[in-house]
Amino acid sequence: MDDPVSGISSVSGRAEAAIEDLIAQRKLLPGARLPSERAMAETLGVSRNILREAMNRLAAQGRITIRPRAGAILAEPSAQWTEQMIAEPLAPLVEANPVYGHDIFEVRESLDGAAAYHAARRADAVDKDRIRRRFDAMEKLHDAGDVAAEAHADAAFHLAIAHASRNAVLTHVMSSLFGLLHTSISQSREKIYAVPRTFEALSAQHRAIMDCIVAGDADGARAAADVHLEFVRNTVRRVEDDLARSERAAAARDADPSL
């Protein structure tokens, strides 16, 4: 004989999966309101009691937020979740061995291009203004000669683009990666601003990304982001190689004063 309680749970589980399918099919973004309880119950072919059980399970997972009189809202992914799942396990590795920073750059080569692409398709006037202000901040900080602040402004520029992509998961993942970079390779990344003519190249690349996003040129934005990341990665590697060579030469001089 079937357990009526477990039967209800099974139906609720199928309703939960159907709600997730509905979110995906309609391409709902965080902050979007789900259809009314009545409309969803009719669409999914379940009772309102079953639907409420499924919705409560999704709310308990942090997938949706249920507000009185406002209905169900698709929730932002938890920043704490991304820190625990991405940043915390990797932080000791990155701190102990800067080579892992280059692995992060490989991931960013995929994420930055996607962020720029979707930002060009989805950014509204507020998003575009935020990106412009981040770009202007980088220019002003360069004139002030604050290399560390300039590098942080660079990160803020890219995160503004991620935010404009309207993909909350992408935004949180990129934020976690920038946090990891700060512990290791960002130290070298700050040094690239001290390399002659590097700022001019970075500024031109950032402007190209921004201009494509503002113009709604998604393919151009992705291509510009790819060019920028390749330049940054190669420059950081060159700076690190130069530093390592200088350290080896200093060590050799210490070992043999006649050199």
Sine and cosine of phi, psi and omega as CSV:
sin_phi,cos_phi,sin_psi,cos_psi,sin_omega,cos_omega
0.00,0.00,0.73,-0.69,-0.03,-1.00
-0.95,0.31,0.62,-0.79,0.09,-1.00
-0.98,0.21,0.89,-0.46,-0.05,-1.00
-0.88,0.47,-0.52,0.85,-0.01,-1.00
-0.93,0.37,-0.75,0.67,0.00,-1.00
-0.91,0.41,-0.50,0.86,0.05,-1.00
-0.90,0.44,-0.66,0.75,0.03,-1.00
-0.90,0.44,-0.68,0.73,0.00,-1.00
-0.88,0.48,-0.62,0.78,-0.01,-1.00
-0.91,0.41,-0.69,0.73,0.04,-1.00
-0.90,0.44,-0.65,0.76,0.02,-1.00
-0.89,0.45,-0.64,0.77,0.03,-1.00
-0.89,0.46,-0.65,0.76,0.05,-1.00
-0.92,0.39,-0.59,0.81,0.04,-1.00
-0.91,0.41,-0.62,0.78,0.03,-1.00
-0.88,0.48,-0.71,0.70,0.02,-1.00
-0.90,0.43,-0.59,0.81,0.00,-1.00
-0.92,0.38,-0.58,0.82,0.05,-1.00
-0.91,0.42,-0.67,0.74,0.05,-1.00
-0.88,0.48,-0.65,0.76,0.04,-1.00
-0.90,0.44,-0.64,0.77,0.01,-1.00
-0.89,0.46,-0.66,0.75,0.03,-1.00
-0.88,0.47,-0.69,0.72,-0.02,-1.00
-0.93,0.38,-0.70,0.72,-0.04,-1.00
-0.89,0.46,-0.62,0.78,-0.03,-1.00
-1.00,0.02,0.00,1.00,0.04,-1.00
0.79,0.61,0.72,0.69,-0.01,-1.00
-0.96,0.27,0.68,-0.74,0.01,-1.00
-0.97,-0.23,0.36,-0.93,0.05,-1.00
-0.78,0.62,0.70,-0.72,-0.04,-1.00
0.99,-0.14,-0.26,0.97,0.01,-1.00
-0.96,0.27,0.57,-0.82,0.02,-1.00
-1.00,0.02,0.74,-0.67,0.06,-1.00
-0.97,0.25,0.34,-0.94,0.05,-1.00
-0.84,0.54,0.30,-0.95,0.00,-1.00
-0.89,0.46,0.35,-0.94,0.00,-1.00
-0.84,0.55,-0.69,0.73,-0.01,-1.00
-0.90,0.44,-0.71,0.70,-0.03,-1.00
-0.90,0.43,-0.67,0.74,-0.02,-1.00
-0.93,0.37,-0.63,0.78,0.02,-1.00
-0.87,0.49,-0.66,0.75,0.03,-1.00
-0.93,0.37,-0.66,0.75,-0.02,-1.00
-0.90,0.43,-0.66,0.75,-0.07,-1.00
-1.00,0.05,-0.22,0.98,0.01,-1.00
0.94,0.33,0.62,0.79,0.03,-1.00
-0.79,-0.62,0.27,-0.96,0.04,-1.00
-0.96,0.29,0.33,-0.94,0.00,-1.00
-0.93,0.37,-0.48,0.88,0.06,-1.00
-0.91,0.41,-0.69,0.72,0.04,-1.00
-0.90,0.44,-0.67,0.74,0.00,-1.00
-0.88,0.48,-0.68,0.73,0.00,-1.00
-0.88,0.47,-0.63,0.77,0.02,-1.00
-0.89,0.45,-0.68,0.73,0.02,-1.00
-0.91,0.42,-0.67,0.74,0.01,-1.00
-0.90,0.43,-0.64,0.77,0.03,-1.00
-0.90,0.43,-0.58,0.81,0.04,-1.00
-0.93,0.38,-0.66,0.75,0.04,-1.00
-0.91,0.41,-0.59,0.81,0.04,-1.00
-0.92,0.40,-0.63,0.77,0.01,-1.00
-0.91,0.42,-0.48,0.88,0.03,-1.00
-0.99,0.13,-0.10,0.99,-0.04,-1.00
0.99,0.15,0.20,0.98,-0.04,-1.00
-0.97,0.23,-0.61,0.79,0.04,-1.00
-0.74,-0.67,0.31,-0.95,0.10,-1.00
-0.86,-0.51,0.79,-0.61,-0.01,-1.00
-0.98,-0.22,0.88,-0.48,-0.05,-1.00
-0.89,-0.45,0.67,-0.74,0.03,-1.00
-0.84,0.54,0.75,-0.66,0.06,-1.00
0.93,0.36,-0.23,0.97,0.02,-1.00
-0.98,-0.17,-0.32,0.95,-0.01,-1.00
1.00,0.08,-0.39,-0.92,-0.05,-1.00
-1.00,-0.08,0.75,-0.66,0.00,-1.00
-0.89,-0.45,0.72,-0.70,0.06,-1.00
-0.93,0.36,0.84,-0.54,-0.15,-0.99
-0.99,0.11,0.41,-0.91,0.15,-0.99
-0.95,0.31,0.59,-0.81,0.10,-0.99
-0.91,0.42,0.55,-0.83,-0.06,-1.00
-0.94,0.35,0.78,-0.63,0.07,-1.00
-0.90,0.45,-0.55,0.84,0.02,-1.00
-0.90,0.43,-0.60,0.80,0.02,-1.00
-0.88,0.48,-0.73,0.68,-0.03,-1.00
-0.91,0.41,-0.58,0.82,0.04,-1.00
-0.90,0.43,-0.71,0.70,-0.05,-1.00
-0.93,0.36,-0.61,0.79,-0.10,-0.99
-1.00,0.04,-0.42,0.91,-0.08,-1.00
-0.91,-0.41,-0.87,0.49,-0.17,-0.99
-0.95,0.31,-0.75,0.66,-0.12,-0.99
-0.87,0.49,-0.73,0.68,-0.01,-1.00
-0.91,0.42,-0.51,0.86,-0.08,-1.00
-1.00,0.01,-0.40,0.92,-0.11,-0.99
-0.81,0.58,-0.73,0.68,0.01,-1.00
-0.88,0.47,-0.60,0.80,0.01,-1.00
-0.92,0.40,-0.71,0.70,-0.03,-1.00
-0.91,0.41,-0.63,0.77,-0.03,-1.00
-0.93,0.37,-0.60,0.80,-0.04,-1.00
-0.98,0.19,-0.48,0.88,-0.07,-1.00
-0.63,-0.78,0.98,-0.21,-0.04,-1.00
-0.85,0.52,-0.29,0.96,0.00,-1.00
-0.86,0.51,-0.51,0.86,0.03,-1.00
-0.88,0.47,-0.41,0.91,0.05,-1.00
-0.87,0.49,-0.54,0.84,0.03,-1.00
-0.95,0.32,-0.50,0.87,0.11,-0.99
-0.90,0.44,-0.61,0.79,0.04,-1.00
-0.90,0.44,-0.64,0.77,0.03,-1.00
-0.89,0.47,-0.60,0.80,0.03,-1.00
-0.88,0.47,-0.64,0.77,0.04,-1.00
-0.93,0.38,-0.66,0.75,0.00,-1.00
-0.89,0.46,-0.50,0.87,0.01,-1.00
-0.87,0.49,-0.47,0.88,0.08,-1.00
-1.00,0.08,-0.69,0.72,-0.11,-0.99
-0.94,0.33,-0.67,0.74,-0.05,-1.00
-0.90,0.43,-0.64,0.77,0.03,-1.00
-0.90,0.44,-0.68,0.74,0.02,-1.00
-0.91,0.42,-0.66,0.75,0.01,-1.00
-0.88,0.47,-0.71,0.70,0.00,-1.00
-0.90,0.43,-0.65,0.76,0.00,-1.00
-0.87,0.50,-0.78,0.63,-0.05,-1.00
-0.95,0.30,-0.51,0.86,0.07,-1.00
-0.89,0.46,-0.65,0.76,0.02,-1.00
-0.90,0.44,-0.50,0.87,-0.02,-1.00
-1.00,0.10,-0.49,0.87,-0.21,-0.98
-0.88,-0.48,-0.25,0.97,-0.11,-0.99
-0.88,0.48,0.70,-0.71,0.11,-0.99
-0.99,-0.16,-0.12,-0.99,-0.06,-1.00
-0.88,0.48,-0.60,0.80,0.00,-1.00
-0.92,0.40,-0.70,0.71,0.03,-1.00
-0.87,0.49,-0.71,0.70,-0.04,-1.00
-0.91,0.42,-0.62,0.79,0.03,-1.00
-0.91,0.41,-0.63,0.78,0.01,-1.00
-0.90,0.45,-0.67,0.74,0.01,-1.00
-0.90,0.44,-0.69,0.73,0.03,-1.00
-0.87,0.49,-0.67,0.74,-0.02,-1.00
-0.92,0.40,-0.59,0.81,0.06,-1.00
-0.92,0.40,-0.63,0.78,0.03,-1.00
-0.90,0.44,-0.73,0.69,0.00,-1.00
-0.87,0.49,-0.59,0.81,0.01,-1.00
-0.90,0.45,-0.64,0.77,0.04,-1.00
-0.88,0.48,-0.68,0.74,-0.01,-1.00
-0.89,0.46,-0.71,0.71,-0.03,-1.00
-0.92,0.40,-0.64,0.77,-0.01,-1.00
-0.93,0.38,-0.54,0.84,0.06,-1.00
-0.91,0.42,-0.68,0.74,0.02,-1.00
-0.89,0.45,-0.49,0.87,-0.01,-1.00
-0.99,0.16,-0.25,0.97,0.05,-1.00
0.98,0.19,0.29,0.96,0.01,-1.00
-1.00,-0.06,1.00,-0.06,-0.12,-0.99
-0.91,0.42,-0.70,0.71,-0.03,-1.00
-0.89,0.45,-0.72,0.70,0.00,-1.00
-0.90,0.43,-0.57,0.82,0.02,-1.00
-0.90,0.43,-0.66,0.75,0.02,-1.00
-0.91,0.42,-0.63,0.78,0.03,-1.00
-0.93,0.37,-0.59,0.80,0.05,-1.00
-0.91,0.42,-0.56,0.83,0.07,-1.00
-0.86,0.51,-0.74,0.68,0.02,-1.00
-0.87,0.48,-0.67,0.74,0.00,-1.00
-0.88,0.47,-0.59,0.81,0.05,-1.00
-0.88,0.48,-0.74,0.68,-0.02,-1.00
-0.93,0.36,-0.56,0.83,0.03,-1.00
-0.94,0.33,-0.52,0.86,0.09,-1.00
-0.90,0.44,-0.60,0.80,0.05,-1.00
-0.92,0.39,-0.68,0.73,0.04,-1.00
-0.86,0.51,-0.67,0.74,0.02,-1.00
-0.88,0.48,-0.65,0.76,-0.02,-1.00
-0.93,0.36,-0.28,0.96,0.04,-1.00
-0.93,0.36,-0.27,0.96,-0.02,-1.00
0.87,0.49,0.44,0.90,0.08,-1.00
-0.91,-0.42,0.98,-0.19,-0.12,-0.99
-0.90,0.44,-0.57,0.82,0.02,-1.00
-0.90,0.43,-0.72,0.69,0.02,-1.00
-0.86,0.51,-0.68,0.74,-0.01,-1.00
-0.88,0.48,-0.73,0.69,-0.03,-1.00
-0.93,0.37,-0.63,0.77,0.01,-1.00
-0.90,0.43,-0.71,0.71,0.01,-1.00
-0.90,0.43,-0.61,0.79,0.04,-1.00
-0.88,0.48,-0.66,0.75,0.02,-1.00
-0.91,0.42,-0.63,0.77,0.00,-1.00
-0.91,0.41,-0.63,0.77,0.04,-1.00
-0.91,0.42,-0.57,0.82,0.06,-1.00
-0.89,0.45,-0.63,0.78,0.04,-1.00
-0.93,0.38,-0.66,0.75,0.00,-1.00
-0.87,0.49,-0.51,0.86,-0.03,-1.00
-0.90,0.45,-0.45,0.89,-0.05,-1.00
-0.99,0.15,-0.25,0.97,-0.08,-1.00
-0.60,-0.80,-0.99,0.12,-0.18,-0.98
-0.93,0.37,-0.33,0.94,0.03,-1.00
-0.90,0.45,-0.44,0.90,0.05,-1.00
-0.89,0.46,-0.66,0.75,0.08,-1.00
-0.95,0.32,-0.57,0.82,-0.02,-1.00
-0.89,0.46,-0.59,0.81,0.07,-1.00
-0.90,0.44,-0.57,0.82,-0.06,-1.00
-0.93,0.37,-0.41,0.91,-0.04,-1.00
-0.92,0.39,-0.38,0.93,0.04,-1.00
-0.95,0.30,-0.31,0.95,0.02,-1.00
-1.00,0.04,-0.16,0.99,0.02,-1.00
-0.97,0.24,0.77,-0.63,-0.02,-1.00
-0.81,0.59,0.68,-0.73,0.06,-1.00
0.93,0.36,-0.02,1.00,0.01,-1.00
-0.93,0.37,-0.67,0.74,-0.03,-1.00
-0.86,0.51,-0.66,0.75,-0.01,-1.00
-0.86,0.51,-0.66,0.75,0.01,-1.00
-0.92,0.39,-0.71,0.71,0.01,-1.00
-0.88,0.47,-0.68,0.73,-0.02,-1.00
-0.88,0.48,-0.69,0.72,0.02,-1.00
-0.89,0.45,-0.63,0.78,0.01,-1.00
-0.92,0.38,-0.70,0.71,0.03,-1.00
-0.88,0.48,-0.68,0.74,0.00,-1.00
-0.89,0.45,-0.62,0.78,0.01,-1.00
-0.89,0.46,-0.68,0.73,0.04,-1.00
-0.88,0.47,-0.75,0.66,-0.03,-1.00
-0.87,0.49,-0.72,0.69,-0.04,-1.00
-0.88,0.47,-0.63,0.78,0.02,-1.00
-0.92,0.39,-0.64,0.77,0.02,-1.00
-0.91,0.42,-0.73,0.69,0.00,-1.00
-0.87,0.49,-0.59,0.81,-0.02,-1.00
-0.99,0.16,-0.15,0.99,-0.03,-1.00
0.98,0.22,0.36,0.93,0.00,-1.00
-1.00,-0.01,1.00,0.01,-0.10,-0.99
-0.91,0.42,-0.73,0.68,0.00,-1.00
-0.90,0.43,-0.65,0.76,0.03,-1.00
-0.90,0.43,-0.60,0.80,0.01,-1.00
-0.91,0.42,-0.68,0.74,0.02,-1.00
-0.89,0.45,-0.70,0.71,-0.01,-1.00
-0.89,0.45,-0.66,0.75,0.01,-1.00
-0.90,0.43,-0.62,0.79,0.04,-1.00
-0.91,0.41,-0.63,0.77,0.02,-1.00
-0.89,0.45,-0.69,0.72,0.02,-1.00
-0.88,0.48,-0.69,0.73,-0.03,-1.00
-0.90,0.44,-0.74,0.67,-0.04,-1.00
-0.90,0.43,-0.61,0.79,0.03,-1.00
-0.90,0.44,-0.67,0.75,0.02,-1.00
-0.90,0.44,-0.73,0.68,-0.02,-1.00
-0.88,0.47,-0.72,0.69,-0.03,-1.00
-0.88,0.48,-0.71,0.70,0.00,-1.00
-0.92,0.40,-0.61,0.79,0.00,-1.00
-0.93,0.36,-0.68,0.73,0.04,-1.00
-0.87,0.49,-0.69,0.72,0.01,-1.00
-0.88,0.47,-0.65,0.76,0.00,-1.00
-0.91,0.41,-0.66,0.75,0.04,-1.00
-0.89,0.46,-0.69,0.72,0.01,-1.00
-0.91,0.42,-0.63,0.78,0.05,-1.00
-0.89,0.45,-0.66,0.75,0.01,-1.00
-0.90,0.43,-0.66,0.75,0.02,-1.00
-0.91,0.42,-0.68,0.73,0.00,-1.00
-0.90,0.43,-0.62,0.78,0.02,-1.00
-0.91,0.42,-0.66,0.75,0.02,-1.00
-0.90,0.43,-0.63,0.78,0.02,-1.00
-0.92,0.40,-0.63,0.78,0.03,-1.00
-0.91,0.41,-0.65,0.76,0.00,-1.00
-0.91,0.41,-0.63,0.77,0.02,-1.00
-0.91,0.42,-0.65,0.76,0.01,-1.00
-0.90,0.44,-0.62,0.78,0.02,-1.00
-0.91,0.41,-0.64,0.77,0.03,-1.00
-0.91,0.42,-0.63,0.78,0.01,-1.00
-0.91,0.42,-0.60,0.80,-0.04,-1.00
-0.97,0.25,-0.49,0.87,-0.02,-1.00
-0.70,-0.72,1.00,-0.06,-0.05,-1.00
-0.83,0.55,-0.32,0.95,-0.03,-1.00
-0.96,0.27,-0.26,0.97,-0.02,-1.00
-0.95,0.30,0.00,0.00,0.00,0.00
